[in-house]
Structure formats: structure tokens, C-alpha cells
Amino acid sequence: MTLRHVLLAGVVVAGLAISGAGVASVLMDLPQDATPAPADPIGDMLRDTSRTPLQNPQGPATQSQGQSNSPTIIMPTAPAAAPATPVVAAQGEEVAVQEELPDEIPAEEVAPAPKEPASPPGVRQRRRIAVIQAVDKTTAETMRFEVEVGGRPVRFGRTLLFKARACEVSASDEMTEDAIAYMEVGVQPRGLAAPTEARQVFKGWMFASSPSVSGLQHPVYDAWVVGCKA
């Protein structure tokens, strides 16, 4: 094989690689239709804020008859006084009796309680898929579907496109269990001969705990995040 053939083969391989990368980039930009997300009963139960906490199945311990579980307080008793030693004095001598004072009991020194080190703040866990709930007000169509973070855009209805940039769940030290997703929502009519860039109608964080505040409010559509999946 001559040098000319080797160079020609290298040029062909490089051209195929460049064309393949371009085709993959175009396919990633093409939107896919939304499909209903599979049932997730465990996730729905965790996202249900109106659920009541579990009750303790074990009732209060019963006390046995004739016995009391309350602690008994024992008061310390004063030490018995030592008997006085008799003093024998000769006639005409004065004897000075010195009273013995009890030794002072030193007070117990209480060591200060050690300070607990401050625990580091929790870290939110990132998830790969954002679960979105959308409603078409004109047709009353509602659907819960999944959008992959950094993946292909998902189309709902006739014009709405969803892109997920991040999806996180609340940390263990946060007071409220929540799911947060950074979404980009645009409008692009379906079936155009020359597809144009989608007109952006929403860009920002959506919170599952407050859909009416952080969700998409559109004349035709309403959408909000309901959870994140690994």
C-alpha cells in the first residue's frame, strides 16, 4: 500500500467521524414525544404532604400489680457522733475541754460539659431524571412524564418543549422533603418544514413543594415538577 492510499484512507475515516458526530448532535437536538411515566407508588407516598405520621405500635408498658416503677429517693443520714472521751482531772486542777469540729467536706468540682462539634450541612443529592406534570387547558389533557437531565427535549401537546438541566432532592438536615429541578421550557409548533428555535417561556427552578409559585403559568399550559428519579 502506497503513501497515497494511506493518506486517502485517513481522510475518509476522518470525514466519517466528523459526519457521525454531526448526526449525533442533530439527533440529540430533536425533540421526542412525552410518554406517561410508570407508576411510582413509593415516590407518590413520599411526596404526599398530607399523610399522617406512623403511630407507635407498642402501647405504654403496664405496671405489675403490687410493684411501683417510680425511683426511690434515699436521703443521706448524718454520721453518728463519736462518743466523748472521759477526762479525769485531779482535785484542784482545771481542765480545758476543746471541742472537736467536724472536718469540712470539700465541694465537688463539676467539670464543664464538652461542647458538641457543629455538624457539617447536608448535601443535596442529584438525580438523573426529572418527573414533570403538565396540563393542556384547551383539551383538558394531563400527563406525568420524565425528562432526562441533559438529554433530548421532550414535547408535550402541540407546541411545548421541556429541557432539564438539573434535578436534586433535599438534604437530610432540611426541614421539608422536596424535589428541585432547573427547567427550560419553550414553545415550538409541531410539523414545521423548517424548524426554528423554540421561543422560551420559562427558565428557572421548579419546587415540588410549591407548584403554584414556581411552576409554569401559560395561557394554554400549566406544568410543574413532582419529583426526581435516579
C-alpha positions as CSV (number, residue, x, y, z in Angstrom):
1,M,0.0,0.0,0.0
2,T,1.5,3.3,-1.1
3,L,1.6,6.5,0.9
4,R,-1.2,8.0,-1.2
5,H,-3.6,5.2,-0.3
6,V,-2.8,5.6,3.4
7,L,-3.5,9.3,3.2
8,L,-6.7,8.7,1.3
9,A,-7.9,6.2,3.9
10,G,-7.1,8.6,6.7
11,V,-9.1,11.4,5.0
12,V,-12.1,9.0,4.6
13,V,-12.0,7.9,8.2
14,A,-11.8,11.5,9.5
15,G,-14.7,12.5,7.3
16,L,-16.9,9.7,8.6
17,A,-16.1,10.6,12.2
18,I,-17.0,14.2,11.7
19,S,-20.2,13.3,9.9
20,G,-21.1,10.9,12.6
21,A,-20.6,13.5,15.4
22,G,-22.8,15.9,13.4
23,V,-25.5,13.4,13.1
24,A,-25.4,12.6,16.8
25,S,-25.6,16.3,17.7
26,V,-28.6,16.7,15.4
27,L,-30.4,13.7,16.9
28,M,-29.8,15.0,20.4
29,D,-31.5,18.3,19.5
30,L,-34.6,16.6,18.0
31,P,-37.5,16.6,20.5
32,Q,-39.2,13.4,21.5
33,D,-42.9,13.0,22.4
34,A,-43.8,12.7,26.0
35,T,-44.9,9.3,27.3
36,P,-46.6,8.6,30.6
37,A,-44.2,7.9,33.4
38,P,-44.5,4.5,35.0
39,A,-46.3,4.2,38.3
40,D,-44.2,5.1,41.3
41,P,-46.3,4.4,44.5
42,I,-43.4,4.8,46.8
43,G,-42.5,8.1,45.4
44,D,-46.1,9.3,45.5
45,M,-46.3,8.3,49.1
46,L,-43.1,10.2,49.9
47,R,-44.4,13.3,48.0
48,D,-47.7,13.2,49.8
49,T,-47.6,16.0,52.3
50,S,-51.0,15.2,53.8
51,R,-50.0,11.8,55.1
52,T,-50.2,11.2,58.8
53,P,-47.1,10.1,60.7
54,L,-46.9,6.4,61.7
55,Q,-48.1,5.6,65.2
56,N,-46.1,3.6,67.6
57,P,-47.5,0.1,67.5
58,Q,-46.3,-0.6,71.1
59,G,-48.6,0.8,73.7
60,P,-47.4,2.1,77.1
61,A,-45.8,-0.5,79.3
62,T,-48.2,-1.8,82.0
63,Q,-47.0,-1.9,85.6
64,S,-47.1,-5.1,87.5
65,Q,-49.5,-5.2,90.5
66,G,-48.0,-4.6,93.9
67,Q,-44.8,-3.1,92.4
68,S,-44.0,0.5,91.5
69,N,-41.6,1.5,88.8
70,S,-41.0,5.0,90.2
71,P,-37.5,5.6,91.5
72,T,-36.9,5.6,95.3
73,I,-35.1,8.6,96.7
74,I,-32.7,7.7,99.6
75,M,-31.7,10.6,101.8
76,P,-28.2,10.5,103.2
77,T,-28.1,10.2,107.0
78,A,-25.8,12.3,109.2
79,P,-22.9,10.4,110.7
80,A,-23.2,9.3,114.3
81,A,-21.3,11.4,116.7
82,A,-18.3,9.7,118.3
83,P,-18.7,9.1,122.0
84,A,-16.9,11.7,124.1
85,T,-13.7,10.6,125.8
86,P,-13.9,10.9,129.6
87,V,-11.4,13.3,131.1
88,V,-10.1,12.5,134.5
89,A,-8.8,15.6,136.4
90,A,-7.1,15.7,139.7
91,Q,-8.6,17.7,142.5
92,G,-7.8,21.4,142.2
93,E,-6.8,21.3,138.5
94,E,-8.7,22.9,135.8
95,V,-9.1,21.1,132.6
96,A,-9.8,22.8,129.3
97,V,-12.0,20.8,127.1
98,Q,-11.5,21.5,123.4
99,E,-14.5,20.8,121.2
100,E,-13.6,18.9,118.1
101,L,-15.0,20.4,115.0
102,P,-16.0,18.2,112.1
103,D,-13.8,18.4,109.1
104,E,-15.1,20.5,106.3
105,I,-16.3,18.5,103.3
106,P,-14.9,20.0,100.1
107,A,-17.4,20.7,97.4
108,E,-17.3,18.5,94.4
109,E,-15.9,20.2,91.4
110,V,-18.2,19.9,88.4
111,A,-16.4,19.6,85.1
112,P,-17.9,21.7,82.3
113,A,-19.8,19.7,79.7
114,P,-17.8,19.3,76.4
115,K,-19.2,21.3,73.5
116,E,-20.6,19.2,70.7
117,P,-18.9,20.0,67.4
118,A,-21.1,21.6,64.8
119,S,-22.2,19.0,62.2
120,P,-21.5,20.0,58.6
121,P,-24.5,20.9,56.5
122,G,-26.1,18.2,54.4
123,V,-25.6,17.9,50.7
124,R,-28.4,17.7,48.2
125,Q,-28.4,14.5,46.1
126,R,-28.6,14.9,42.3
127,R,-30.8,12.7,40.2
128,R,-30.7,11.8,36.5
129,I,-34.4,12.2,35.6
130,A,-37.0,15.0,36.4
131,V,-40.6,13.9,36.7
132,I,-43.0,16.6,35.3
133,Q,-46.7,17.0,35.4
134,A,-48.3,19.1,32.6
135,V,-51.9,20.1,31.8
136,D,-53.3,21.3,28.4
137,K,-56.1,23.7,29.4
138,T,-57.8,23.6,25.9
139,T,-58.1,19.8,25.7
140,A,-58.0,19.0,29.4
141,E,-55.2,16.6,28.7
142,T,-52.9,15.9,31.6
143,M,-49.8,13.7,31.7
144,R,-46.9,12.9,34.1
145,F,-43.8,12.2,32.1
146,E,-40.0,12.0,32.5
147,V,-37.3,14.4,31.2
148,E,-33.7,13.3,31.3
149,V,-31.2,15.8,32.7
150,G,-29.0,17.0,29.8
151,G,-30.8,14.7,27.4
152,R,-33.2,15.2,24.5
153,P,-36.0,17.7,24.9
154,V,-39.5,16.3,25.5
155,R,-42.5,17.6,23.7
156,F,-45.9,17.8,25.4
157,G,-49.1,18.7,23.5
158,R,-48.6,20.6,20.2
159,T,-46.0,23.2,21.0
160,L,-44.5,22.8,24.5
161,L,-40.8,21.6,24.8
162,F,-39.1,20.7,28.1
163,K,-35.4,20.5,28.8
164,A,-34.0,19.5,32.2
165,R,-30.6,20.9,33.3
166,A,-30.5,19.7,36.9
167,C,-32.7,17.7,39.4
168,E,-32.0,17.5,43.1
169,V,-33.7,16.2,46.3
170,S,-33.5,17.9,49.7
171,A,-30.7,17.1,52.1
172,S,-31.2,15.1,55.3
173,D,-30.9,18.2,57.6
174,E,-33.6,20.2,55.7
175,M,-36.9,20.6,57.4
176,T,-39.0,19.8,54.3
177,E,-38.7,16.9,51.9
178,D,-38.6,18.5,48.5
179,A,-37.5,17.9,44.9
180,I,-36.0,20.8,42.9
181,A,-35.4,20.9,39.1
182,Y,-33.9,23.5,36.9
183,M,-36.0,23.5,33.7
184,E,-36.1,25.3,30.4
185,V,-39.5,25.4,28.7
186,G,-40.1,26.7,25.1
187,V,-42.8,26.8,22.5
188,Q,-42.2,25.4,19.1
189,P,-45.1,24.5,16.7
190,R,-45.1,20.9,15.5
191,G,-44.7,19.9,11.9
192,L,-42.8,22.9,10.5
193,A,-41.0,22.4,7.2
194,A,-38.0,24.4,8.5
195,P,-37.8,24.0,12.3
196,T,-37.0,27.2,14.1
197,E,-35.5,27.9,17.5
198,A,-38.1,27.4,20.3
199,R,-39.4,30.5,21.9
200,Q,-38.5,30.3,25.6
201,V,-41.4,30.8,28.0
202,F,-39.8,29.6,31.3
203,K,-36.3,29.2,32.7
204,G,-35.5,28.6,36.3
205,W,-36.0,26.3,39.3
206,M,-39.2,24.4,40.0
207,F,-40.0,23.2,43.5
208,A,-42.3,20.2,44.0
209,S,-43.4,21.6,47.4
210,S,-44.8,24.9,45.9
211,P,-46.1,24.2,42.3
212,S,-48.4,27.2,42.3
213,V,-45.4,29.5,43.0
214,S,-42.6,28.0,40.9
215,G,-44.4,26.2,38.2
216,L,-45.1,27.2,34.5
217,Q,-48.1,29.5,34.2
218,H,-49.0,29.8,30.5
219,P,-52.3,30.8,28.8
220,V,-52.6,27.3,27.4
221,Y,-50.4,25.1,29.6
222,D,-49.6,24.5,33.2
223,A,-46.6,22.5,34.3
224,W,-44.6,21.7,37.5
225,V,-42.1,19.3,38.8
226,V,-43.3,16.4,41.0
227,G,-40.1,14.6,41.8
228,C,-36.6,13.4,40.8
229,K,-35.6,9.8,39.9
230,A,-32.2,8.2,39.8
